[in-house]
Each structure stands twice: as structure tokens, then as C-alpha cells.
């Protein structure tokens, strides 16, 4: 089967939004490659190793590829994307001097090719992400394995925002907590939270593809009894304590690894969902949005307890007053 490949050269800052635009335009898969120059520091603090050779993408830049079925009018897709990318500047997201490329490829050239670069990776002191097609033995009983088959619609879980969230969860989970994961995607944070000792996680996402992926990965890790996956937003579950949610509101921890603009929109809903003294972990925040998010959290009544950083990404740890 032939697919149209639309490549966008842009900035790392704009990756999340442009990837979302491609999904909304009907992409059957999206791949992202960020800077891998010799100037870029590689995190090996947990024994990570990198099989893929360093690329020549300039520092701070990224290459995003969207794959569309053969009957798709790629020129129409590109024309629709351009004004949306340009509009990002009004939200203080700089896509840089972005450019497009088009070509046609065979499905075998992209559908599974990326898998050779996804190896088991230690992302924290206790958590290792392992693709389902790789063999791996934990180094100790303390090391917890997250089995993951993300598919082309989701990342491998090793993007700075995800690994940052997992490490932050590890620093706050004491055991026995009920947690809400907003924008769960592949379900990796929900799975990681249970592996770290959480009692139950309610994993929410508005994207039915994400819900399907999260359900599959929950099953892979045999955590169906500890994780409830729902196609919903946070506001919809605040209306009542539905026993099918698996958690009793208010909860101890809410985690959201999503765009800063979205975090700001529902910060008051998170405040309502948390018990007094509860913790909100907000990640997916690019450095230029740090002040905006901090002001929104403070205005809602949160106290900023900590900030964790990975490259230019930030995760807030905020406590309900």
C-alpha cells in the first residue's frame, strides 16, 4: 500500500501542536525526530543508551512526518495546515521558518521501521519502559517494567515531557493513592503510577484512538483492575461520584501531561478534583509558558511546591491549599 508522506521542518517548541494538527487532518501515523547533534546532551543518568546515530537536525529544531492514505489530496492538507501553524505565533509558540516536503512511500518503509530504534529505556530509578517486541530482564526486584506498544499514533514514552512526568510521579507517590490522569494518551503515566504503588488510576482522554491505545497497554501490563480508562474530560467526571470511575472524588493526585494552553483552561477543575493537600503534576510545559502556568496555578489557590526540568520542558508540582 502506498502512503503520502508530508514532512514539516519546524521547532521542538511547536512539535506537540503540529503533531496534533496532523492527527486532526487524518494522518494515519506521525513520526517526530528532534535534534540529535553532538551539542545535545544525552541523559544517561539511569543507564539509558542510544542506538540510533546522532542526526544533523540543528539544535532546537525538529522534523515531523505525517502519513496519509493514497487517496488523500496532500496539497489540500498542506494548505489547511499552514494557517494553523502560522497562528501558533499568536499563542507565543514559535514554529520558526517552517517548511514542507511531500513524497509517496510504501507502507513497509515507515509502519514498522521506527521500531528498531525503540529499545528498553530506564526513565527513573524504578521505572523502565520496554517495547513489547524486545526482550529485557530487570536488573533488580525494585525495577518496574512498563510494557508498551504505542503504535504510530503515540510516542514511545521517552519524550522529555513523559519521562519528566514519570520521575515526578515517582517523587510524590507514597503508596495507596487514587489518581486521575488527564489526557492519558497511550496510558503510560497511569501504568507507571500503579507500578509505583498507586491504588487506582482514572485515565481520561477525549480522543477515542487514545482510549483504545490506553486500554490495550493497560491489558498488556495486566492492570485492568487498577486502571479505569474513559473517553471523557475532567469536568464531566466532577459532576458525581460514579462508582464505575474506580476512584472516589476528591483524589490525592492529578497528573496532566498536555499543552500549557490546555492546562491553564481547566486548572480550577483540577483544584475541585483534589482533596485538601492534594498534588497536581502539570507537565508538557515549554519554558516560555512557565510564568503563564505558574500564575494560573497560583490564582486558582495552588502553592507551587516544586518544579522539575528536562531540557526546555517543565513539570510543576503544585499543592492544593
N, C-alpha and C positions, 0 to 999 in steps of 0.2 A: 504493500500500500504506500502511496506517495503522500507526503505532507508538505505544506508550505511552512517555511521557517522564516519568522520575522525577528531580526536581531536589532536591538536598541542599545547603542552605546551611551551611557549616562553616568551618573554619580552613585556612589554607595548610599548616599543620603536619600536618594529617590527610589531605591530598589523596591522597598515594600509597596509603595503606592503604584508604581508602574507595573509590578508583578500582578497586583490586584486588578489593574485596568485590563491586562491581557486575559486574565481569567474571566472577567466580566464580558470581554469581547468574544468569548467562546473558545479560548485556547484549550487544546486537548492536553497540553503539558507546558510547563515553564521551567527553564533552567537558568541558573544565576551563577556567574563567575565574577568574583571580586578580585581586587589587586592581590597578586602573589609575587610581587617584586622582592628582590633581595633586601630592600629597605624596610619591608614589612615584618614586624616582629611576630614570630610564631609562638603561640602559647604551648609550652611543653611541661608545665608545672605538674600535670597529673600523668605524665608519661605518654602524651599524645605523640603520634608520629604521622608524617605526611608523605604518602607515596607519590602523589601527583607532583610533577616538576613545577617549579615556580614559573608563573606566566609573565607576559610582558605588558599586562594591563597597568597603566600608570596609577600611582598611589591615589586612593580616594575615588577611583573610577570603577565602573562595573559594566559587564556585558550581560544583557538579559535576552533570552531567546524564547519566543512563543511559537508553539506548533499548532497549525490549523489544518483542518481536513482539506482534501484536494479540491473540493467544490467551492471553497471559500474565496471570496474576492479580497485578496490581500491588500490591494490598493485602497479599497473601501475601509478595511480595518485600520490601515495606517493613517488615513485621512481623519478617522474618528479619534484616534489616539493622540494625534499631535496637539489639538487644542486642550485636551485634558492634561497632557504633560506640561504644556505652557502655563496652565492655570495653577500648577503647583507653586509657582513663584509667589502667588498671592497668599499662600499659606506658609511662606518662609521656608519652603523646601526647594532647594536649588538643583534642577536636573542637569545643569551645566550646558555645554554646547552639544546637546544630544544629536544623534544621527541614526538613520535607519538603513538596514540592508535586508534584501529578500533573496531567497533561493528555495529550490524544491529538493527534498531529501527523501530517501527511503526510510520507512518506519524503523527498520533494524539499525539504522545509523544513529538513532537517538533514543529509542524507547528503553533500551537496557544498557546502553554504553556507559551511562553515568554510574552504574552500579559498581564498576571496577574501582572507582575512587572512594567509595563509601566503605570504610573499614571500621572495626570496633574502636571506639574512642572513649577514653576516660575523660569525663567532663567535670568531675568533682572528686572529693576524697572517697566518696562511697558509691558514686554512680558511673556506670559505663553504658554507652549506647551501642547496641550490636545489631547490625542488619541481619535479617532472618537467613540470608543466604551465606553468611560467614560462620565459621566455627570459632569458638572462643571459650576458654576456661578462665573463670575468675581467679585472681591472684590470692584471694583470701575469702573467708566466710563473710567478712564485713562488706565486700564489694557486691553491689546490687546491679543486676543486668536488666536493662530496658530493651526488650526485643522490639524492633521497629521495621515496618515495611511502609515507608512513607508514600510510595507511588510518585508519579511525576507532578502531582498537584501540590505536594508539600515538600519541605526541606528535609534534610537528614537529621535535623535536631542539633547540629553542631554550629549553626549560625550564632554569632556573639549574643544576640538577644535571648536565644533559647538556653544556651549553656549558662549565661548570666542568671537567668531565672532559676534554673535547677540548683545552682550553687547558693543562690539566695534562699530558696526553699530549704535547702539543707541546713542553713544557718538559723532558721526560725522554727522549723518543725521539731517539737519535743516528743510527740507520740500521742495518738488518740484524737487528733483534731478532725473536725469536719471542715471541708474546704470547698470553695466554689472557684472553678477555673473558667474565666470568661474569654471566649474566643479560642477554644481548645485546639483547633486545627487537627493535627494528627493524634492528639490526645497525650502527647509526650509529657507535658507537665503534670497532668492528672496521674499518669502512671508513675512518674518519678516521685510524686508526693506520697502515694501509697507505699512505694518501695522504701521511702524514708520514715514511714511509721504512721501516716495519716490514717484515721479510721475509715473515712468515706469521702469521696470527691464527687461533686456535681459538676460535670463538664458541659459547658454550653457553647453553642455556635449557631449562627444564623445560616451558614452555608450547608446545604444537605450533603454535599460531597465531603465536607469536613466531618460531619456527623458520621457518615459511613466509614470514613477512614479511622476515626477515633474508636468506633465500635469494633472494627477489625483489629486494631492494635491492642485494645483492651482485652479482646479474646485471646490474642497471641500471648499475652502476658498472664492469662488465666485470672483476670481481676474483675470479672463481671459482677461479682458480689460486692466489690468495694468501690466501683466506679459506675455512676449513672450518667449516660450521655443523652443530652436532649437538644433538639433543634429549637432554640429559644434565645432571647436576650435576658439580661439580668432583671430588668424592670418587670418582665412577665412573670417571673417566679417570686417576686416580692409580695404579690397580692395575697398569698396564703401559704400555709404550710402543707403542701400536697405531700402525702406520705410516699408517693412514687418518686419524689426527688432524691430520696436516700439520705438527705441531711435535714436537720432541724434548724430553721432560721431563728435568731441570727447565728452566724457561724464564727469560727475563730479566725479563719484566714480566707482572704480573697486574693487570687492572683490573676493578672491580666497582662499578657504579652502581645500587645496590639499597638496601633499607631497612637502617638501622643494626642492627636486631634480627637480621637475617639475616647481616650482616657479622660480627657477634660470634660467631655459631654456627659458622662454618666458617673462622675465622681461622687455625687450626692446619693445615687442609688447604692453605690458600694458602701457608703457610710451607714445607710439604713440596714444593709445586709450583714453588717458586722456587729458582734457583741461588744460591749464596753471593753476597751483594752485590746480589741482585735487588731490584726495586722493586715495591711493592704500592700501587696507587692505589685508595683506597676512598672512594667518593662516595655521594651520596644521603643525607647525614647532616644532620639538622636540628640546630640549635645546642644544643638541650637534651640531645642524645645525644653531644656531643663528648667529654666525660670518660669515658663508658662505653666508647666505641670506642677511645679512646687507651689506657685501662687494658688492654683486651683485646689490643690490638696489642703493647703492651709486655710483657705477661705471656707472649705467645707467642714472644718473642725479637726482635721488630722494634724498630728505632730510628726514631723519628719524625724524618724529615728536613725536612719542610715541611708547611705547611697552606695551602690556597688557599680563599678565601671569595668567595661571591657572594650578596648579600643575607643571608639567615639560613641558607644552606646551606654545608657544609664538605666539602672533599676532602682526605684525608690522603695524603701521600707518605711511605711507610714503607719502610725498607731492611732486608733480611734480614741478620742479624748477621755 
